[in-house]
């Protein structure tokens, strides 16, 4: 049943006449595997929310988080640079609607690395739950981690070349900054550019949606149109959720500080 569901999703997303890709057969690329990973992640979140309140917080995670954040900074910066270099040598232009190679995809390998990195990102949630930092275990956090992993499973199977390079470059850059922030926050709580990180994430989403709108408006035939439509809606949900987080976390705080100063 799961295999059939995955096949139906791929057939819906794949344009008529497009052939299947070798990326479908790469390790962990099957829908059965991806769905099990996603279900396992969500199960861990639910069980952690029920069990951890009755257990003490796990201590001694500093060495693991230290190494983890450094690895993430190196990996994300590599993905950003590698995707950009591959795009440059493939002759991609600044305007969307790049060439899509079905047999020898330019972005195939680096997209696969990007997909696998989304599994590694689940450790963010593991650390949050083990340390009982419940405020950080928001709907946005869980939704973002689960959905982006599944979305790039779809890209790995259908949208594995061409304009997908931009998401790897942008997301790789933002995550390099983000994990640098996480690393710094392990050693100090005074980080003045915290709000700028969230703002840069929203700018990333605006750029991604601008790309999707351009592809749809200009009727680009070198991209899977159904994925672009889904991508546009999906990124809009992220933009809305991140904007809501930004307002609640930063603008709300600034307004409360102004009010407290007036009272004083």
C-alpha positions as CSV (number, residue, x, y, z in Angstrom):
1,X,0.0,0.0,0.0
2,X,2.8,2.4,0.9
3,X,4.7,1.6,-2.2
4,X,1.6,2.2,-4.3
5,X,1.0,5.5,-2.6
6,X,4.5,6.6,-3.4
7,X,4.2,5.5,-7.0
8,X,1.0,7.5,-7.4
9,X,2.6,10.6,-5.9
10,X,5.5,10.3,-8.3
11,X,3.2,9.8,-11.3
12,X,1.2,12.9,-10.3
13,X,4.3,15.0,-10.0
14,X,6.2,13.7,-13.0
15,X,5.3,15.5,-16.3
16,X,4.0,13.4,-19.2
17,X,6.7,11.9,-21.2
18,X,9.4,12.2,-18.5
19,X,11.3,9.0,-17.7
20,X,12.1,7.7,-14.3
21,X,15.5,8.6,-12.8
22,X,18.3,6.6,-11.3
23,X,17.9,8.7,-8.2
24,X,14.7,6.7,-7.4
25,X,16.9,3.7,-6.6
26,X,19.4,5.4,-4.4
27,X,19.6,4.4,-0.7
28,X,16.7,5.8,1.4
29,X,15.0,7.3,-1.7
30,X,12.0,4.9,-1.7
31,X,8.7,6.3,-0.4
32,X,8.4,3.3,1.9
33,X,11.7,4.2,3.6
34,X,11.0,8.0,3.6
35,X,7.6,7.5,5.1
36,X,9.0,5.2,7.9
37,X,11.6,7.8,8.7
38,X,9.0,10.5,8.9
39,X,6.6,8.4,11.0
40,X,9.5,7.4,13.3
41,X,10.4,11.1,13.8
42,X,6.8,12.0,14.6
43,X,6.5,9.1,17.0
44,X,9.6,10.1,18.8
45,X,8.2,13.6,19.2
46,X,4.9,12.4,20.5
47,X,6.4,9.8,22.9
48,X,9.0,12.4,24.1
49,X,6.2,14.9,24.9
50,X,4.4,12.2,27.0
51,X,7.4,10.5,28.6
52,X,10.0,13.2,29.3
53,X,7.9,15.3,31.7
54,X,8.2,12.4,34.1
55,X,11.9,12.0,33.6
56,X,14.8,14.4,34.4
57,X,16.4,16.4,31.6
58,X,19.3,14.6,30.0
59,X,22.6,16.3,30.8
60,X,26.1,16.0,29.3
61,X,24.9,16.6,25.7
62,X,27.4,19.5,25.3
63,X,30.1,17.5,23.5
64,X,27.5,16.0,21.1
65,X,26.0,19.3,20.3
66,X,29.4,20.9,19.9
67,X,30.4,18.4,17.2
68,X,26.9,18.3,15.7
69,X,26.8,22.0,15.1
70,X,30.3,22.1,13.6
71,X,29.4,19.2,11.3
72,X,26.2,21.0,10.2
73,X,28.0,24.3,9.5
74,X,30.6,22.5,7.3
75,X,27.9,20.3,5.6
76,X,25.5,23.2,4.9
77,X,28.3,25.5,3.6
78,X,29.5,22.6,1.3
79,X,26.0,22.1,-0.1
80,X,25.6,25.8,-0.8
81,X,28.9,26.2,-2.5
82,X,28.7,22.9,-4.4
83,X,25.3,23.6,-5.8
84,X,26.4,27.1,-6.9
85,X,29.5,25.8,-8.5
86,X,27.6,23.0,-10.4
87,X,25.1,25.6,-11.6
88,X,27.8,27.9,-12.8
89,X,29.6,25.2,-14.8
90,X,26.3,24.0,-16.2
91,X,25.7,27.5,-17.6
92,X,22.7,28.3,-15.5
93,X,21.5,31.9,-15.7
94,X,20.1,34.2,-13.0
95,X,16.6,33.9,-14.4
96,X,14.7,30.6,-13.6
97,X,13.8,27.9,-16.2
98,X,17.2,26.1,-16.3
99,X,17.9,23.0,-18.4
100,X,16.7,19.8,-16.8
101,X,18.9,16.7,-17.4
102,X,16.9,13.5,-16.9
103,X,19.6,11.0,-17.6
104,X,22.7,12.7,-16.1
105,X,21.3,15.4,-13.7
106,X,23.7,18.1,-12.8
107,X,22.2,18.5,-9.3
108,X,21.4,14.8,-8.7
109,X,24.2,14.1,-6.3
110,X,24.1,17.3,-4.3
111,X,20.3,17.1,-4.1
112,X,20.7,13.6,-2.6
113,X,23.2,14.9,0.0
114,X,20.7,17.7,0.7
115,X,17.9,15.2,1.2
116,X,20.0,13.1,3.6
117,X,20.9,16.2,5.5
118,X,17.2,16.7,6.4
119,X,17.4,13.4,8.2
120,X,20.4,14.7,10.2
121,X,18.4,17.8,11.0
122,X,16.1,15.6,13.1
123,X,18.7,15.7,15.8
124,X,17.7,19.3,16.5
125,X,14.4,17.9,17.8
126,X,16.1,15.1,19.7
127,X,18.3,17.6,21.7
128,X,15.2,19.8,22.4
129,X,13.2,16.9,23.8
130,X,16.0,15.3,25.8
131,X,16.8,18.7,27.4
132,X,13.0,19.5,27.8
133,X,13.2,22.8,26.0
134,X,9.4,22.7,25.4
135,X,9.1,26.3,24.1
136,X,11.2,25.4,21.2
137,X,9.2,22.3,20.4
138,X,6.6,24.3,18.5
139,X,4.2,23.3,15.7
140,X,6.4,25.3,13.3
141,X,9.5,23.3,14.3
142,X,7.9,19.9,13.9
143,X,6.0,20.8,10.7
144,X,9.1,22.3,9.1
145,X,11.3,19.4,9.8
146,X,8.8,16.7,8.7
147,X,7.5,18.5,5.6
148,X,10.8,19.6,4.1
149,X,12.2,16.1,4.4
150,X,9.2,14.6,2.6
151,X,9.2,17.4,0.0
152,X,12.8,16.7,-0.9
153,X,12.0,13.1,-1.1
154,X,9.6,14.1,-3.9
155,X,12.3,16.4,-5.5
156,X,14.8,13.5,-5.4
157,X,12.4,11.3,-7.3
158,X,11.0,13.9,-9.8
159,X,12.5,17.4,-9.4
160,X,16.1,16.4,-9.2
161,X,17.8,18.9,-11.5
162,X,17.6,22.4,-13.0
163,X,15.9,25.1,-10.9
164,X,16.1,23.0,-7.7
165,X,19.7,24.3,-7.4
166,X,18.4,27.6,-5.9
167,X,16.7,26.0,-2.9
168,X,20.0,24.2,-2.1
169,X,22.0,27.3,-2.4
170,X,19.6,29.5,-0.3
171,X,18.8,26.8,2.3
172,X,22.4,25.8,2.6
173,X,23.4,29.4,3.2
174,X,20.7,30.0,5.7
175,X,21.4,26.8,7.6
176,X,25.1,27.6,7.7
177,X,24.2,30.8,9.5
178,X,21.6,29.1,11.6
179,X,23.9,26.4,12.9
180,X,26.6,29.0,13.5
181,X,24.1,30.7,15.7
182,X,23.3,27.5,17.5
183,X,27.0,27.0,18.1
184,X,27.5,30.5,19.4
185,X,24.4,30.2,21.6
186,X,26.0,27.3,23.4
187,X,28.6,29.7,24.8
188,X,26.7,33.0,25.2
189,X,23.1,34.1,25.4
190,X,23.8,37.7,24.1
191,X,23.4,37.3,20.4
192,X,22.3,40.6,18.9
193,X,21.6,39.2,15.4
194,X,19.1,36.6,16.5
195,X,16.1,38.4,14.9
196,X,18.1,39.0,11.7
197,X,18.4,35.2,11.3
198,X,14.6,34.8,11.3
199,X,14.3,37.7,8.9
200,X,16.9,36.1,6.5
201,X,14.9,32.9,6.6
202,X,11.8,34.8,5.5
203,X,13.7,36.6,2.7
204,X,14.8,33.1,1.6
205,X,11.2,32.1,1.3
206,X,10.3,35.2,-0.7
207,X,13.1,34.4,-3.2
208,X,11.9,30.8,-3.5
209,X,8.4,31.9,-4.2
210,X,9.5,34.5,-6.7
211,X,11.3,31.7,-8.5
212,X,8.1,29.5,-8.5
213,X,5.9,32.4,-9.7
214,X,8.3,33.1,-12.5
215,X,8.3,29.5,-13.6
216,X,4.5,29.3,-13.6
217,X,3.8,32.6,-15.2
218,X,6.3,32.0,-18.0
219,X,5.1,28.4,-18.6
220,X,8.5,26.9,-18.2
221,X,8.6,23.3,-19.7
222,X,11.9,22.3,-18.2
223,X,10.5,21.8,-14.7
224,X,7.8,19.6,-13.1
225,X,4.9,22.0,-13.0
226,X,2.9,20.2,-10.4
227,X,5.9,20.3,-8.0
228,X,6.3,24.0,-8.6
229,X,2.6,24.6,-7.8
230,X,2.9,22.5,-4.6
231,X,6.2,24.2,-3.8
232,X,4.6,27.6,-4.1
233,X,1.8,26.8,-1.6
234,X,4.2,25.0,0.7
235,X,6.7,27.9,0.9
236,X,3.8,30.3,1.5
237,X,2.8,28.2,4.6
238,X,6.4,28.4,5.9
239,X,6.5,32.2,5.2
240,X,3.3,32.7,7.2
241,X,4.5,30.6,10.1
242,X,7.9,32.2,10.3
243,X,6.4,35.7,10.0
244,X,4.0,34.8,12.8
245,X,7.0,33.6,14.9
246,X,8.9,36.8,14.1
247,X,6.0,39.0,15.2
248,X,5.4,37.1,18.4
249,X,9.1,36.7,19.3
250,X,10.5,40.1,18.4
251,X,7.9,42.7,17.6
252,X,5.8,41.6,20.6
253,X,8.8,41.9,22.9
254,X,9.7,45.4,21.6
255,X,6.2,46.6,22.2
256,X,6.0,45.2,25.7
257,X,9.4,46.9,26.5
258,X,8.0,50.2,25.3
259,X,4.9,49.8,27.4
260,X,7.0,49.0,30.5
261,X,9.2,52.1,29.9
262,X,6.0,54.3,29.8
263,X,4.8,52.8,33.0
264,X,8.1,53.6,34.7
